[in-house]
C-alpha cells in the first residue's frame, strides 16, 4: 500500500495524527493527537457536568423525567453562553481531523514521489 493511502486512511478513520506517525513525522502527529485529546476532554467533561446537574435535578424532583424537557434544558444550557468553549472545542476537533487528513496526503505524496525517483530502472 502506498504511503499516501495508508496515512490518509489512518488519519481519517483512526485518529488525527496517526497518519503522521506512519509517515515517520512524530512531532506533527503528537501535536495533532494532543490537540484532539484536549478538544475531546472539553467535550466529554462538559457533557458529564450537564448530565450530573440534570440527573440530580431529576432525582430531586425539580424537573420531570421527560425527554423533551431534558432536551430543552440541555439546549438552553449550551446556548446560554455558560459553555461557549464547547463550540470552540468542536471547531478545533474538526480542524484537527481535516488538517490531519490533508497534511498526511501532502506528506505521503511527497514521500511517494521520492521513492519513485530513487528506484533504479
Long-range contacts (C-beta under 8 A, 24 or more apart in sequence): 2-108, 2-112, 3-108, 3-111, 3-112, 3-115, 4-104, 4-105, 4-108, 4-109, 4-111, 4-112, 5-108, 6-108, 7-104, 7-105, 7-107, 7-108, 8-101, 8-104, 8-105, 8-108, 10-104, 11-97, 11-100, 11-101, 11-103, 11-104, 12-97, 12-100, 12-101, 16-96, 16-97, 16-99, 16-100, 16-101, 17-96, 17-100, 19-100, 19-101, 19-104, 19-108, 20-100, 20-103, 20-104, 20-107, 23-104, 23-107, 23-108, 23-111, 25-107, 28-103, 28-107, 32-96, 32-99, 32-100, 35-92, 35-96, 36-93, 36-96, 36-97, 38-89, 38-92, 39-89, 39-90, 39-92, 39-93, 39-96, 40-93, 42-85, 42-86, 42-89, 43-86, 43-89, 43-90, 43-93, 46-83, 46-85, 46-86, 46-89, 50-74, 50-77, 50-78, 50-83
